[in-house]
Amino acid sequence: KSYSGYIDYKGKEKSSVPDLVIVDKWNRFNLKGVKFYSVVEVKPPVGKYRIHDKEKLDEGILTQLEANTGSEMNNKVILTDTLKWSFYVEGESGLELMKTFNLCNECDSHKREIVWKGQDIFKKLKKFIEIFIHKEMMKSQ
């Protein structure tokens, strides 16, 4: 199945298309030969759907992520609000969190006050993104 949608927690059908799909040899008219690496779900750093200051994901976001990894073409998803980056893989019992990067020590996005952790965390994030995207992670059977 492709990215077509999901049933939300209220039983309503919702359409779901990832914010960003990372692929190689893209051809929208012919998906044969297209290599899917991951999808990225981007949330704003302020407002209801921010993730940087939450321990647990909102049920709606979790459902979106599961829909993104439910495709035959993809089993990996990156979730970010630019302040926090989380990497998930579809596992035997649903989404499995592989790693999370918090880029700030103190984040008050409403006041627009952010204390960044420094350049090392950005370098580690970049390295992990490269590994995560290119590593073959098999879907659970």
TIDREN-814866 format. One record per residue: residue number from 1; residue in three letters; z, x, y of N, C-alpha, C in turn. Coordinates in steps of 0.001 Angstrom, whole numbers. Layout:
N
+-----+------+---------+---------+---------+---------+---------+---------+---------+---------+---------+
! seq ! type !     nc3 !     nc1 !     nc2 !    cac3 !    cac1 !    cac2 !     cc3 !     cc1 !     cc2 !
+-----+------+---------+---------+---------+---------+---------+---------+---------+---------+---------+
! NUM !  Ala !       Z !       X !       Y !       Z !       X !       Y !       Z !       X !       Y !
...
+-----+------+---------+---------+---------+---------+---------+---------+---------+---------+---------+
This chain:
141
+-----+------+---------+---------+---------+---------+---------+---------+---------+---------+---------+
! seq ! type !     nc3 !     nc1 !     nc2 !    cac3 !    cac1 !    cac2 !     cc3 !     cc1 !     cc2 !
+-----+------+---------+---------+---------+---------+---------+---------+---------+---------+---------+
!   1 !  Lys !       0 !     836 !   -1182 !       0 !       0 !       0 !       0 !     874 !    1235 !
!   2 !  Ser !    -546 !     374 !    2275 !    -553 !    1112 !    3529 !     569 !     596 !    4406 !
!   3 !  Tyr !     594 !    1016 !    5627 !    1618 !     587 !    6562 !    1267 !    -804 !    7062 !
!   4 !  Ser !    1872 !   -1800 !    6460 !    1500 !   -3150 !    6849 !    2661 !   -3957 !    7386 !
!   5 !  Gly !    3859 !   -3679 !    6927 !    4979 !   -4447 !    7438 !    6144 !   -4473 !    6484 !
!   6 !  Tyr !    7120 !   -5288 !    6840 !    8333 !   -5401 !    6050 !    8994 !   -6734 !    6358 !
!   7 !  Ile !    9960 !   -7084 !    5538 !   10753 !   -8286 !    5756 !   12073 !   -7830 !    6362 !
!   8 !  Asp !   12422 !   -8355 !    7542 !   13654 !   -7930 !    8197 !   14871 !   -8582 !    7536 !
!   9 !  Tyr !   16041 !   -8215 !    7988 !   17279 !   -8688 !    7372 !   17475 !  -10201 !    7527 !
!  10 !  Lys !   16723 !  -10827 !    8410 !   16783 !  -12287 !    8565 !   15717 !  -12986 !    7716 !
!  11 !  Gly !   14925 !  -12216 !    6965 !   13892 !  -12778 !    6119 !   12566 !  -13005 !    6815 !
!  12 !  Lys !   12432 !  -12519 !    8057 !   11179 !  -12676 !    8797 !   10255 !  -11492 !    8531 !
!  13 !  Glu !    8956 !  -11801 !    8409 !    7977 !  -10733 !    8216 !    7681 !  -10072 !    9555 !
!  14 !  Lys !    7725 !   -8754 !    9586 !    7468 !   -7973 !   10799 !    6357 !   -6969 !   10495 !
!  15 !  Ser !    5506 !   -6726 !   11485 !    4502 !   -5684 !   11302 !    5177 !   -4339 !   11590 !
!  16 !  Ser !    4687 !   -3313 !   10934 !    5296 !   -1998 !   11109 !    4235 !    -928 !   11001 !
!  17 !  Val !    4014 !    -247 !   12075 !    3115 !     898 !   12094 !    3913 !    2047 !   12691 !
!  18 !  Pro !    3938 !    3205 !   12041 !    4707 !    4331 !   12576 !    4240 !    4728 !   13974 !
!  19 !  Asp !    5140 !    5302 !   14746 !    4778 !    5773 !   16086 !    3800 !    6933 !   16016 !
!  20 !  Leu !    3973 !    7790 !   15028 !    3120 !    8968 !   14877 !    2959 !    9253 !   13389 !
!  21 !  Val !    1734 !    9528 !   12964 !    1460 !    9913 !   11578 !     884 !   11319 !   11612 !
!  22 !  Ile !    1486 !   12215 !   10846 !    1028 !   13609 !   10807 !     167 !   13779 !    9558 !
!  23 !  Val !   -1122 !   14063 !    9788 !   -2085 !   14160 !    8688 !   -2990 !   15372 !    8871 !
!  24 !  Asp !   -3751 !   15656 !    7826 !   -4779 !   16682 !    7865 !   -6091 !   16013 !    7459 !
!  25 !  Lys !   -7165 !   16368 !    8127 !   -8506 !   15854 !    7841 !   -8579 !   14338 !    8047 !
!  26 !  Trp !   -8099 !   13872 !    9186 !   -8071 !   12439 !    9493 !   -9474 !   11856 !    9584 !
!  27 !  Asn !   -9639 !   10705 !    8948 !  -10869 !    9931 !    9047 !  -10465 !    8467 !    8904 !
!  28 !  Arg !  -10461 !    7739 !    9993 !   -9971 !    6363 !    9947 !  -10872 !    5443 !    9142 !
!  29 !  Phe !  -12095 !    5858 !    8861 !  -13022 !    5041 !    8091 !  -12961 !    5341 !    6599 !
!  30 !  Asn !  -12347 !    6479 !    6238 !  -12263 !    6854 !    4832 !  -10991 !    7675 !    4620 !
!  31 !  Leu !  -10014 !    7087 !    3973 !   -8736 !    7779 !    3770 !   -8741 !    8727 !    2575 !
!  32 !  Lys !   -9831 !    8729 !    1794 !   -9919 !    9680 !     685 !   -9997 !   11084 !    1271 !
!  33 !  Gly !   -9182 !   11970 !     759 !   -9187 !   13343 !    1244 !   -8255 !   13582 !    2420 !
!  34 !  Val !   -7682 !   12516 !    2966 !   -6724 !   12677 !    4060 !   -5373 !   13028 !    3452 !
!  35 !  Lys !   -4774 !   14102 !    3934 !   -3457 !   14521 !    3449 !   -2406 !   14045 !    4440 !
!  36 !  Phe !   -1505 !   13205 !    3961 !    -418 !   12692 !    4791 !     788 !   13597 !    4626 !
!  37 !  Tyr !    1326 !   14086 !    5748 !    2487 !   14975 !    5701 !    3794 !   14248 !    6001 !
!  38 !  Ser !    3798 !   13434 !    7013 !    5021 !   12732 !    7407 !    4679 !   11719 !    8488 !
!  39 !  Val !    5621 !   10824 !    8736 !    5526 !    9955 !    9893 !    6719 !   10245 !   10796 !
!  40 !  Val !    6561 !    9917 !   12070 !    7629 !   10120 !   13045 !    7907 !    8778 !   13711 !
!  41 !  Glu !    9151 !    8389 !   13701 !    9591 !    7174 !   14383 !   10376 !    7625 !   15605 !
!  42 !  Val !    9887 !    7254 !   16790 !   10486 !    7718 !   18049 !   11205 !    6555 !   18726 !
!  43 !  Lys !   12450 !    6793 !   19065 !   13261 !    5808 !   19785 !   13612 !    6371 !   21156 !
!  44 !  Pro !   13861 !    5508 !   22130 !   14241 !    6003 !   23463 !   15672 !    6552 !   23438 !
!  45 !  Pro !   15972 !    7537 !   24274 !   17323 !    8111 !   24297 !   18342 !    7233 !   25021 !
!  46 !  Val !   17891 !    6142 !   25616 !   18803 !    5198 !   26267 !   18520 !    3803 !   25719 !
!  47 !  Gly !   19483 !    2934 !   25837 !   19284 !    1564 !   25413 !   19758 !    1306 !   23997 !
!  48 !  Lys !   19423 !     145 !   23529 !   19906 !    -383 !   22258 !   19546 !     476 !   21047 !
!  49 !  Tyr !   18364 !    1056 !   21035 !   17890 !    1757 !   19843 !   18110 !    3268 !   19854 !
!  50 !  Arg !   18862 !    3787 !   20802 !   19149 !    5230 !   20816 !   19929 !    5582 !   19543 !
!  51 !  Ile !   19801 !    6806 !   19105 !   20484 !    7222 !   17874 !   21427 !    8406 !   18078 !
!  52 !  His !   21295 !    9118 !   19205 !   22030 !   10376 !   19359 !   23545 !   10216 !   19360 !
!  53 !  Asp !   24060 !    9060 !   19708 !   25498 !    8872 !   19761 !   26000 !    7892 !   18704 !
!  54 !  Lys !   25215 !    7703 !   17653 !   25601 !    6763 !   16601 !   25742 !    7481 !   15269 !
!  55 !  Glu !   26816 !    7139 !   14563 !   27038 !    7696 !   13225 !   26160 !    7000 !   12187 !
!  56 !  Lys !   26006 !    5685 !   12355 !   25269 !    4875 !   11389 !   24064 !    4237 !   12074 !
!  57 !  Leu !   22950 !    4178 !   11338 !   21726 !    3603 !   11890 !   21811 !    2089 !   11975 !
!  58 !  Asp !   21212 !    1535 !   13020 !   21042 !      98 !   13176 !   20218 !    -408 !   11993 !
!  59 !  Glu !   20561 !   -1570 !   11472 !   19875 !   -2137 !   10305 !   18367 !   -2275 !   10533 !
!  60 !  Gly !   17967 !   -2649 !   11755 !   16548 !   -2788 !   12062 !   15806 !   -1462 !   11984 !
!  61 !  Ile !   16437 !    -392 !   12471 !   15817 !     937 !   12401 !   15712 !    1385 !   10954 !
!  62 !  Leu !   16760 !    1172 !   10186 !   16757 !    1554 !    8775 !   15632 !     836 !    8022 !
!  63 !  Thr !   15443 !    -435 !    8315 !   14372 !   -1201 !    7679 !   13005 !    -639 !    8056 !
!  64 !  Gln !   12834 !    -266 !    9315 !   11571 !     352 !    9753 !   11306 !    1648 !    8995 !
!  65 !  Leu !   12322 !    2490 !    8869 !   12155 !    3760 !    8175 !   11785 !    3542 !    6713 !
!  66 !  Glu !   12433 !    2575 !    6084 !   12113 !    2276 !    4684 !   10680 !    1782 !    4544 !
!  67 !  Ala !   10208 !     999 !    5503 !    8809 !     552 !    5477 !    7863 !    1739 !    5632 !
!  68 !  Asn !    8235 !    2705 !    6466 !    7390 !    3880 !    6685 !    7305 !    4764 !    5458 !
!  69 !  Thr !    8368 !    4837 !    4653 !    8323 !    5649 !    3434 !    7891 !    4828 !    2236 !
!  70 !  Gly !    7736 !    3521 !    2412 !    7315 !    2661 !    1316 !    5825 !    2710 !    1048 !
!  71 !  Ser !    5099 !    3390 !    1876 !    3664 !    3510 !    1702 !    3343 !    4444 !     539 !
!  72 !  Glu !    2234 !    4183 !    -134 !    1778 !    5097 !   -1192 !    1374 !    6441 !    -615 !
!  73 !  Met !    1097 !    6469 !     691 !     588 !    7675 !    1327 !    1684 !    8605 !    1834 !
!  74 !  Asn !    2917 !    8123 !    1902 !    3945 !    8923 !    2562 !    5320 !    8646 !    1977 !
!  75 !  Asn !    6129 !    9708 !    1864 !    7511 !    9536 !    1429 !    8500 !   10257 !    2350 !
!  76 !  Lys !    8033 !   10682 !    3533 !    8902 !   11405 !    4470 !    8807 !   10780 !    5852 !
!  77 !  Val !    9935 !   10773 !    6552 !    9955 !   10246 !    7906 !   10931 !   11055 !    8763 !
!  78 !  Ile !   10512 !   11286 !    9996 !   11354 !   11952 !   10991 !   11739 !   10887 !   12011 !
!  79 !  Leu !   13025 !   10772 !   12277 !   13525 !    9831 !   13276 !   14098 !   10629 !   14436 !
!  80 !  Thr !   13675 !   10298 !   15662 !   14181 !   11025 !   16824 !   14295 !   10126 !   18045 !
!  81 !  Asp !   15263 !   10460 !   18879 !   15329 !    9898 !   20232 !   15247 !   11054 !   21235 !
!  82 !  Thr !   14746 !   12161 !   20790 !   14562 !   13440 !   21482 !   15853 !   14229 !   21615 !
!  83 !  Leu !   17002 !   13595 !   21526 !   18290 !   14297 !   21587 !   18831 !   14565 !   20186 !
!  84 !  Lys !   18436 !   13727 !   19252 !   18852 !   13869 !   17858 !   17616 !   13714 !   16987 !
!  85 !  Trp !   17479 !   14587 !   16005 !   16358 !   14561 !   15072 !   16917 !   14456 !   13656 !
!  86 !  Ser !   16483 !   13437 !   12901 !   16935 !   13255 !   11518 !   15724 !   13195 !   10601 !
!  87 !  Phe !   15853 !   13816 !    9444 !   14755 !   13951 !    8498 !   15129 !   13254 !    7190 !
!  88 !  Tyr !   14288 !   12300 !    6787 !   14553 !   11491 !    5603 !   13426 !   11610 !    4594 !
!  89 !  Val !   13813 !   11461 !    3316 !   12866 !   11428 !    2205 !   13207 !   10213 !    1359 !
!  90 !  Glu !   12188 !    9549 !     839 !   12440 !    8440 !     -65 !   12958 !    8994 !   -1379 !
!  91 !  Gly !   14136 !    8555 !   -1778 !   14742 !    8990 !   -3026 !   14815 !    7848 !   -4022 !
!  92 !  Glu !   15481 !    8094 !   -5131 !   15591 !    7090 !   -6189 !   16297 !    5828 !   -5708 !
!  93 !  Ser !   17284 !    5973 !   -4842 !   18055 !    4802 !   -4400 !   17814 !    4486 !   -2923 !
!  94 !  Gly !   16652 !    4831 !   -2414 !   16329 !    4558 !   -1015 !   16200 !    5829 !    -208 !
!  95 !  Leu !   16388 !    5699 !    1085 !   16249 !    6851 !    1973 !   17368 !    7854 !    1777 !
!  96 !  Glu !   16992 !    9125 !    1735 !   17976 !   10206 !    1639 !   17846 !   11072 !    2883 !
!  97 !  Leu !   18947 !   11262 !    3568 !   18968 !   12119 !    4752 !   18951 !   13570 !    4306 !
!  98 !  Met !   17936 !   14319 !    4762 !   17819 !   15725 !    4399 !   18577 !   16619 !    5373 !
!  99 !  Lys !   18397 !   16344 !    6676 !   19026 !   17198 !    7686 !   18982 !   16483 !    9032 !
! 100 !  Thr !   19971 !   16781 !    9867 !   20019 !   16248 !   11227 !   20277 !   17375 !   12202 !
! 101 !  Phe !   19597 !   17327 !   13341 !   19803 !   18274 !   14428 !   20235 !   17502 !   15668 !
! 102 !  Asn !   21402 !   17817 !   16199 !   21842 !   17286 !   17487 !   21602 !   18387 !   18509 !
! 103 !  Leu !   20756 !   18106 !   19483 !   20348 !   19133 !   20430 !   21290 !   19290 !   21620 !
! 104 !  Cys !   22270 !   18420 !   21722 !   23178 !   18517 !   22864 !   24632 !   18471 !   22406 !
! 105 !  Asn !   25473 !   19140 !   23155 !   26914 !   19089 !   22910 !   27499 !   17807 !   23468 !
! 106 !  Glu !   27090 !   17475 !   24663 !   27534 !   16247 !   25317 !   26298 !   15524 !   25832 !
! 107 !  Cys !   26180 !   14270 !   25444 !   25017 !   13494 !   25858 !   25477 !   12157 !   26416 !
! 108 !  Asp !   25355 !   12008 !   27699 !   25571 !   10707 !   28315 !   24239 !   10314 !   28929 !
! 109 !  Ser !   23403 !    9710 !   28085 !   22045 !    9404 !   28513 !   22013 !    8331 !   29604 !
! 110 !  His !   23049 !    7506 !   29681 !   23080 !    6493 !   30742 !   23280 !    7132 !   32114 !
! 111 !  Lys !   24115 !    8167 !   32180 !   24338 !    8876 !   33447 !   23351 !   10020 !   33626 !
! 112 !  Arg !   22534 !   10238 !   32601 !   21556 !   11331 !   32586 !   22227 !   12697 !   32678 !
! 113 !  Glu !   23369 !   12802 !   32025 !   24098 !   14072 !   31958 !   24034 !   14582 !   30532 !
! 114 !  Ile !   23385 !   15721 !   30365 !   23209 !   16298 !   29039 !   23608 !   17763 !   29088 !
! 115 !  Val !   24447 !   18176 !   28143 !   24797 !   19579 !   27987 !   24115 !   20050 !   26704 !
! 116 !  Trp !   23043 !   20828 !   26869 !   22244 !   21296 !   25742 !   22977 !   22377 !   24957 !
! 117 !  Lys !   22699 !   22469 !   23669 !   23341 !   23459 !   22806 !   22762 !   24854 !   22983 !
! 118 !  Gly !   21564 !   25001 !   23480 !   20952 !   26310 !   23664 !   19655 !   26447 !   22910 !
! 119 !  Gln !   18992 !   27585 !   23098 !   17662 !   27785 !   22524 !   17672 !   27937 !   21012 !
! 120 !  Asp !   18744 !   28442 !   20442 !   18780 !   28639 !   18986 !   18561 !   27339 !   18223 !
! 121 !  Ile !   19161 !   26254 !   18687 !   19017 !   24974 !   17989 !   17570 !   24485 !   18049 !
! 122 !  Phe !   16877 !   24737 !   19154 !   15473 !   24357 !   19261 !   14616 !   25176 !   18289 !
! 123 !  Lys !   14924 !   26454 !   18145 !   14192 !   27312 !   17205 !   14418 !   26851 !   15769 !
! 124 !  Lys !   15665 !   26497 !   15439 !   15977 !   26006 !   14091 !   15277 !   24678 !   13819 !
! 125 !  Leu !   15237 !   23811 !   14817 !   14550 !   22529 !   14678 !   13062 !   22750 !   14413 !
! 126 !  Lys !   12438 !   23598 !   15196 !   11008 !   23871 !   15034 !   10718 !   24406 !   13632 !
! 127 !  Lys !   11524 !   25331 !   13167 !   11346 !   25924 !   11842 !   11498 !   24856 !   10753 !
! 128 !  Phe !   12522 !   24006 !   10905 !   12740 !   22979 !    9900 !   11601 !   21957 !    9892 !
! 129 !  Ile !   11080 !   21597 !   11045 !    9945 !   20669 !   11103 !    8769 !   21235 !   10314 !
! 130 !  Glu !    8477 !   22511 !   10494 !    7376 !   23148 !    9760 !    7608 !   23097 !    8259 !
! 131 !  Ile !    8834 !   23398 !    7831 !    9157 !   23378 !    6403 !    9072 !   21953 !    5863 !
! 132 !  Phe !    9670 !   21018 !    6568 !    9724 !   19624 !    6133 !    8329 !   19030 !    5994 !
! 133 !  Ile !    7477 !   19276 !    6952 !    6134 !   18695 !    6931 !    5292 !   19271 !    5796 !
! 134 !  His !    5384 !   20563 !    5569 !    4496 !   21199 !    4607 !    5046 !   21247 !    3192 !
! 135 !  Lys !    6344 !   21018 !    3016 !    6918 !   21060 !    1672 !    6518 !   19793 !     930 !
! 136 !  Glu !    6063 !   19984 !    -304 !    5700 !   18840 !   -1132 !    6987 !   18213 !   -1652 !
! 137 !  Met !    7190 !   16969 !   -1315 !    8351 !   16235 !   -1793 !    7823 !   15025 !   -2537 !
! 138 !  Met !    8028 !   15029 !   -3826 !    7465 !   13971 !   -4657 !    8243 !   12682 !   -4493 !
! 139 !  Lys !    7516 !   11585 !   -4510 !    8159 !   10275 !   -4469 !    8854 !   10048 !   -5790 !
! 140 !  Ser !    9995 !    9370 !   -5739 !   10729 !    9019 !   -6961 !    9923 !    8008 !   -7771 !
! 141 !  Gln !   10014 !    8124 !   -9050 !    9284 !    7194 !   -9935 !   10143 !    6003 !  -10258 !
+-----+------+---------+---------+---------+---------+---------+---------+---------+---------+---------+
